Structures are given as C-alpha cells and as structure tokens.
Amino acid sequence: MAAELSKDLDVAAELCADGKGIFDILVDGKLIYSKYETGRFPEPGEVTKLIGSD
C-alpha cells in the first residue's frame, strides 16, 4: 500500500504499529479509512481514491 500511495499520490506513507489488529488510514489527522468500521482491508486503489476525493 505504501508503494501504491507513493506512486499514485507522490506521498510518503508512515506505518505506525500499535497492535490490536487496528488498520486505520489518517491524512492530516483525519480518518480516511478504518478496517474496524468496514470489517475488511481496503481493496487495491481504494485508499488512493478516498484520499483523492478528500
């Protein structure tokens, strides 16, 4: 996913390991995607689209 974000949006993604199975995507402190809320990992390209529509 980090490579996808780098390629598509020219950004550096940062992985913050916190455990507990949490997988959230935050952009400038705003929640863009949450595995907890959706019950699944994002599909390829899904996060890029969400960030682009922000």
Contacts in CASP RR format, 6 or more apart in sequence:
PFRMAT RR
TARGET T0000
AUTHOR 0000-0000-0000
METHOD contacts of the structure
MODEL  1
MAAELSKDLDVAAELCADGKGIFDILVDGKLIYSKYETGRFPEPGEVTKL
IGSD
1 13 0 8 1.000
1 42 0 8 1.000
1 47 0 8 1.000
2 12 0 8 1.000
2 13 0 8 1.000
2 15 0 8 1.000
4 44 0 8 1.000
4 45 0 8 1.000
4 47 0 8 1.000
4 48 0 8 1.000
5 11 0 8 1.000
5 13 0 8 1.000
5 47 0 8 1.000
5 48 0 8 1.000
5 51 0 8 1.000
6 12 0 8 1.000
6 13 0 8 1.000
8 45 0 8 1.000
8 48 0 8 1.000
9 48 0 8 1.000
9 51 0 8 1.000
9 52 0 8 1.000
21 35 0 8 1.000
22 35 0 8 1.000
22 36 0 8 1.000
23 34 0 8 1.000
23 35 0 8 1.000
23 36 0 8 1.000
23 41 0 8 1.000
24 31 0 8 1.000
24 33 0 8 1.000
24 34 0 8 1.000
24 35 0 8 1.000
24 36 0 8 1.000
25 31 0 8 1.000
25 32 0 8 1.000
25 33 0 8 1.000
25 34 0 8 1.000
25 42 0 8 1.000
25 47 0 8 1.000
25 50 0 8 1.000
25 51 0 8 1.000
26 32 0 8 1.000
27 51 0 8 1.000
27 54 0 8 1.000
30 54 0 8 1.000
32 47 0 8 1.000
32 50 0 8 1.000
32 51 0 8 1.000
32 54 0 8 1.000
33 42 0 8 1.000
33 46 0 8 1.000
33 47 0 8 1.000
33 50 0 8 1.000
35 41 0 8 1.000
35 42 0 8 1.000
END
